[in-house]
Amino acid sequence: DFSTSVYSYDEVAYDYELEHFSIDVDSDVETTGGRLQLVQRILAMSDRTLSLFASPWAPPAWMTETNSTTGNPKLSGVAGDETHQ
């Protein structure tokens, strides 16, 4: 995704209800390179409908066994628990 740093849309541990989920980090030029502003400019310039698909590369660190998003982390817990829903 060409990001210059590691970030998450929900850094609050055990926030399974996603009450603290936020894409505000996408507005931070230092963290994401201004990705959100770029998409907004493209949408404003286009006279066609543009569809985007977004998918996370990794779960938030607090959801992994190693509390890290790098190094191919595995989800903590077991299949069927809150982390795997």
Accessible surface in RSA format (square Angstrom, percent):
REM  Atomic radii and reference values for relative SASA: ProtOr
REM  Chains: A
REM  Algorithm: Lee & Richards
REM  Probe-radius: 1.40
REM  Slices: 20
REM RES _ NUM      All-atoms   Total-Side   Main-Chain    Non-polar    All polar
REM                ABS   REL    ABS   REL    ABS   REL    ABS   REL    ABS   REL
RES ASP A   1    85.39  59.8  42.66  42.5  42.73 101.0  26.62  62.6  58.78  58.6
RES PHE A   2   204.71 102.4 171.05 105.9  33.65  87.6 183.67 111.4  21.04  60.2
RES SER A   3    33.78  28.5   6.32   8.4  27.46  63.3   6.80  14.5  26.98  37.8
RES THR A   4   115.02  81.8  76.80  77.9  38.22  91.1  79.75 107.1  35.27  53.3
RES SER A   5    53.22  45.0  37.12  49.5  16.10  37.1  45.57  97.0   7.66  10.7
RES VAL A   6   100.74  66.3  71.45  64.7  29.29  70.6  75.60  65.7  25.14  68.2
RES TYR A   7    50.03  23.4  26.33  15.0  23.70  61.7  25.57  19.2  24.46  30.2
RES SER A   8    21.29  18.0   4.09   5.5  17.21  39.6   9.69  20.6  11.61  16.3
RES TYR A   9    70.80  33.1  63.50  36.1   7.31  19.0  49.07  36.9  21.74  26.8
RES ASP A  10     4.83   3.4   2.70   2.7   2.14   5.1   4.33  10.2   0.51   0.5
RES GLU A  11   113.90  65.4  89.73  67.9  24.17  57.5  55.34 107.0  58.56  47.8
RES VAL A  12    67.22  44.2  63.21  57.2   4.01   9.7  67.22  58.4   0.00   0.0
RES ALA A  13    50.51  46.4  34.23  52.8  16.28  37.0  34.23  48.2  16.28  43.1
RES TYR A  14   163.63  76.4 145.58  82.8  18.05  47.0  98.42  74.0  65.21  80.4
RES ASP A  15    12.11   8.5   5.67   5.6   6.44  15.2   7.25  17.1   4.86   4.9
RES TYR A  16    62.16  29.0  35.33  20.1  26.83  69.8  27.97  21.0  34.20  42.2
RES GLU A  17   141.35  81.2 115.99  87.7  25.36  60.4  43.56  84.3  97.79  79.8
RES LEU A  18   100.76  56.1  88.42  63.3  12.34  31.0  88.42  62.1  12.34  33.2
RES GLU A  19   137.15  78.7 100.07  75.7  37.08  88.3  39.73  76.8  97.42  79.5
RES HIS A  20   101.13  55.3  84.08  58.4  17.05  43.6  54.13  55.8  47.00  54.7
RES PHE A  21   102.14  51.1  80.51  49.9  21.63  56.3  80.51  48.8  21.63  61.9
RES SER A  22    43.10  36.4  34.59  46.2   8.51  19.6  37.04  78.9   6.06   8.5
RES ILE A  23    81.94  46.6  79.53  59.2   2.41   5.8  79.53  57.3   2.41   6.5
RES ASP A  24   109.58  76.8 102.95 102.5   6.63  15.7  32.40  76.3  77.18  77.0
RES VAL A  25    33.58  22.1  25.14  22.8   8.45  20.4  31.10  27.0   2.48   6.7
RES ASP A  26    12.49   8.7  12.49  12.4   0.00   0.0   1.51   3.5  10.98  11.0
RES SER A  27    54.51  46.1  45.20  60.3   9.31  21.4  28.41  60.5  26.10  36.6
RES ASP A  28    60.66  42.5  52.40  52.2   8.25  19.5  23.35  55.0  37.30  37.2
RES VAL A  29    90.52  59.6  82.90  75.0   7.62  18.4  82.90  72.0   7.62  20.7
RES GLU A  30   149.82  86.0 131.47  99.5  18.35  43.7  56.07 108.5  93.75  76.5
RES THR A  31    21.35  15.2  19.74  20.0   1.60   3.8   5.09   6.8  16.25  24.6
RES THR A  32     9.02   6.4   0.00   0.0   9.02  21.5   1.31   1.8   7.71  11.7
RES GLY A  33    58.79  72.5   0.00   N/A  58.79  72.5  28.80  79.0  29.99  67.2
RES GLY A  34     7.03   8.7   0.00   N/A   7.03   8.7   4.48  12.3   2.55   5.7
RES ARG A  35    69.47  29.2  65.88  33.6   3.59   8.5  51.26  70.1  18.21  11.0
RES LEU A  36    48.50  27.0  46.86  33.5   1.64   4.1  48.50  34.1   0.00   0.0
RES GLN A  37    64.86  36.3  63.83  46.7   1.02   2.4  46.19  98.3  18.67  14.2
RES LEU A  38    84.68  47.2  84.51  60.5   0.17   0.4  84.51  59.4   0.17   0.5
RES VAL A  39    33.71  22.2  33.52  30.3   0.19   0.5  33.71  29.3   0.00   0.0
RES GLN A  40    99.59  55.7  93.64  68.4   5.95  14.2  33.32  70.9  66.26  50.3
RES ARG A  41   149.54  62.8 146.28  74.6   3.26   7.8  61.60  84.2  87.94  53.3
RES ILE A  42    68.39  38.9  67.88  50.6   0.51   1.2  67.88  48.9   0.51   1.4
RES LEU A  43    84.37  47.0  70.37  50.3  14.00  35.2  70.65  49.6  13.71  36.9
RES ALA A  44    90.07  82.8  48.35  74.6  41.72  94.9  60.71  85.5  29.36  77.8
RES MET A  45   156.69  81.1 119.81  79.3  36.87  87.8  97.46  82.9  59.23  78.5
RES SER A  46    46.71  39.5  21.38  28.5  25.33  58.3  20.71  44.1  26.00  36.4
RES ASP A  47   145.31 101.8 103.58 103.1  41.73  98.7  50.96 119.9  94.35  94.1
RES ARG A  48   193.57  81.3 178.59  91.0  14.98  35.7  65.33  89.3 128.25  77.7
RES THR A  49   135.90  96.7  99.12 100.5  36.79  87.7  69.13  92.9  66.77 100.9
RES LEU A  50    73.55  41.0  54.06  38.7  19.49  49.0  54.67  38.4  18.88  50.8
RES SER A  51   100.34  84.8  72.03  96.1  28.31  65.2  46.57  99.2  53.77  75.3
RES LEU A  52   114.11  63.5  76.02  54.4  38.08  95.7  80.05  56.2  34.05  91.6
RES PHE A  53   185.89  93.0 151.81  94.0  34.08  88.7 153.69  93.2  32.20  92.2
RES ALA A  54    98.30  90.4  66.88 103.2  31.42  71.5  72.67 102.3  25.63  67.9
RES SER A  55    68.56  57.9  44.17  58.9  24.39  56.2  20.17  42.9  48.39  67.8
RES PRO A  56   113.41  82.7  85.45  77.9  27.95 101.6  96.04  79.3  17.37 107.9
RES TRP A  57   203.98  81.9 167.45  81.1  36.52  85.8 162.03  86.4  41.95  68.1
RES ALA A  58    35.31  32.5  15.18  23.4  20.13  45.8  20.20  28.4  15.11  40.0
RES PRO A  59    36.43  26.6  28.89  26.3   7.54  27.4  35.18  29.0   1.25   7.8
RES PRO A  60    25.57  18.6  24.42  22.3   1.15   4.2  25.17  20.8   0.40   2.5
RES ALA A  61    23.25  21.4  22.82  35.2   0.43   1.0  22.82  32.1   0.43   1.1
RES TRP A  62    33.91  13.6  17.15   8.3  16.76  39.4  20.54  11.0  13.37  21.7
RES MET A  63    30.88  16.0  30.60  20.3   0.28   0.7  21.70  18.5   9.18  12.2
RES THR A  64     8.79   6.3   0.00   0.0   8.79  21.0   0.00   0.0   8.79  13.3
RES GLU A  65   116.18  66.7  80.31  60.8  35.87  85.4  28.26  54.7  87.92  71.8
RES THR A  66    94.84  67.5  68.81  69.8  26.03  62.0  74.71 100.3  20.13  30.4
RES ASN A  67   106.80  73.7  91.36  88.3  15.44  37.2  28.29  68.1  78.51  75.9
RES SER A  68    34.96  29.5  30.70  41.0   4.26   9.8  23.87  50.8  11.09  15.5
RES THR A  69    27.17  19.3  13.68  13.9  13.49  32.1  11.97  16.1  15.19  23.0
RES THR A  70    83.86  59.6  72.78  73.8  11.08  26.4  52.42  70.4  31.45  47.5
RES GLY A  71    76.65  94.5   0.00   N/A  76.65  94.5  42.78 117.4  33.87  75.8
RES ASN A  72   126.47  87.2 105.79 102.2  20.68  49.8  33.64  81.0  92.83  89.7
RES PRO A  73    29.26  21.3   9.15   8.3  20.10  73.1  13.34  11.0  15.92  98.9
RES LYS A  74   132.49  64.6 125.83  77.2   6.66  15.9  95.47  85.9  37.03  39.4
RES LEU A  75    60.63  33.8  48.84  34.9  11.79  29.6  48.84  34.3  11.79  31.7
RES SER A  76    32.56  27.5  32.46  43.3   0.10   0.2  22.36  47.6  10.20  14.3
RES GLY A  77    50.19  61.9   0.00   N/A  50.19  61.9  23.78  65.3  26.40  59.1
RES VAL A  78   108.99  71.7 104.65  94.7   4.34  10.5 108.99  94.7   0.00   0.0
RES ALA A  79    93.32  85.8  66.96 103.3  26.35  60.0  67.33  94.8  25.99  68.8
RES GLY A  80    57.19  70.5   0.00   N/A  57.19  70.5  37.43 102.7  19.77  44.3
RES ASP A  81    47.76  33.5  37.39  37.2  10.37  24.5  36.21  85.2  11.55  11.5
RES GLU A  82   111.56  64.0 102.83  77.8   8.72  20.8  39.95  77.3  71.61  58.5
RES THR A  83    11.06   7.9   6.09   6.2   4.96  11.8   0.00   0.0  11.06  16.7
RES HIS A  84    72.11  39.4  38.78  27.0  33.33  85.3  31.10  32.1  41.01  47.7
RES GLN A  85   167.34  93.6  95.99  70.2  71.36 169.9  62.82 133.7 104.52  79.3
END  Absolute sums over single chains surface
CHAIN  1 A     6789.3       5164.2       1625.1       4092.4       2696.9
END  Absolute sums over all chains
TOTAL          6789.3       5164.2       1625.1       4092.4       2696.9
